[in-house]
Each structure stands twice: as C-alpha cells, then as structure tokens.
C-alpha cells in the first residue's frame, strides 16, 4: 500500500474517483431496470429510465473541474 505522504493522488482525486464509482453504480442499476422493463414489455418505464441514464452518462463524461462546478463542490 502506498504511503499517504508520498501518494500522487490528492484528496480531490479520491473524491472524484468515489463520485465516478457512484455514477457507474447508478448507471448499472438503471441499465438493469431498462432491460427488465423491456422484457416485461413496459416501454414507458424503460423510456423514463433511459432519460435518467442519459443524464448519468453526461455527468460521467464531464471533466473533473466541470463535474465539481456542476455539483457546486
């Protein structure tokens, strides 16, 4: 394990990684909900989850400083 004193990652990098992990987890859950809704032939529910997944993907594609600005961090 790297010594924190000499670690190249800063606290903001750790926070960014945690945010990205949360966004990825949310993306995966939404994608799963879309698949199940389509299997049950509930297209309206699938479309609502699809609009949410689009917003998550946009957040995931932001650079670190843009993401912090959007989240007011």
N, C-alpha and C positions, 0 to 999 in steps of 0.2 A: 504494500500500500504506500502511496506517495505521501511524503511528509507535507503537511499543510503549509509549512513555512516556504517550501520550495515548489509548491504546486503551481503550474502555469494557469490553472483555472481560477477565476475570481469568483466572488460570491454572486455577482450578477450573471456569470456564466452558469453557475449551478442553478440559479433561479430560472434562467432561460431554458435549460435542459429539462427541469421539472415541468415548466409550462408546456414545452413541446411534448413531453410524455403524457401529460394530462389531455392535451389536444388529440394526440394519437389514440389514446384510450377512448375518448369520446367519439372520434371518427369510427373506430372499430365497432363500438356499440351501435351507432347509428346505421352503419352499413349492414350489420346483422339484422337490425329491425326492418330495414328496407327489404332484405332478402325474405324474411319471414312474412312480411306483409304481401309481397308479390306472390309467394307460394299460396297464401290464403285468398288470393285474388282481391286484395283490398288496395286498389291502385291509389285512392285518395290519401290513405295513410302513408303509403310509400312515397307519394309526391311531397307530403309535408315533411317527412324525414329527409328527403332529398334536398329540400331547400335548406334545412339545418346543416346538412353535411357540406353544402356549398359554402356556407358561412365559416364552418370549421376549416375547410381547405384554404379559404382566403387567409384566415389567421395563420395557418401553418406556413403559408408562402411568404409571409412578411419577414423582413429582416429584423434583427434583434431590436434595434433602436425604434423601428416603426411599430413593432409589437408593443414595446413599453409605452410609446406615445399613445397608442390606441387604448391601452389598458390604464393609462394615467399612472404609471409606476415611476 
